Amino acid sequence: MMFPLIGRIHCVVGGFHGFNKLRILRNVDLIIPCHCAVKKEILELYRDKSRECSAGCIINI
């Protein structure tokens, strides 16, 4: 995913409330859905580049 003023998005972390355009995440290297209705769907769709997240989770980047 490219944004002209920011550059390439490598990782997204957080809640995906109301987010249903999962295909837009295809070029992101690491996806960490923390809490949301589509968390399970994201983890299944992007198995090779998503991680579970919970309270106290440590993410090494």
Sequence and secondary structure as in RCSB ss.txt:
>XXXX:A:sequence
MMFPLIGRIHCVVGGFHGFNKLRILRNVDLIIPCHCAVKKEILELYRDKSRECSAGCIINI
>XXXX:A:secstr
 EETTTEE  EEEE  TT   GGGGTT SEEEE SSTTHHHHHHHTTTTB    TT     
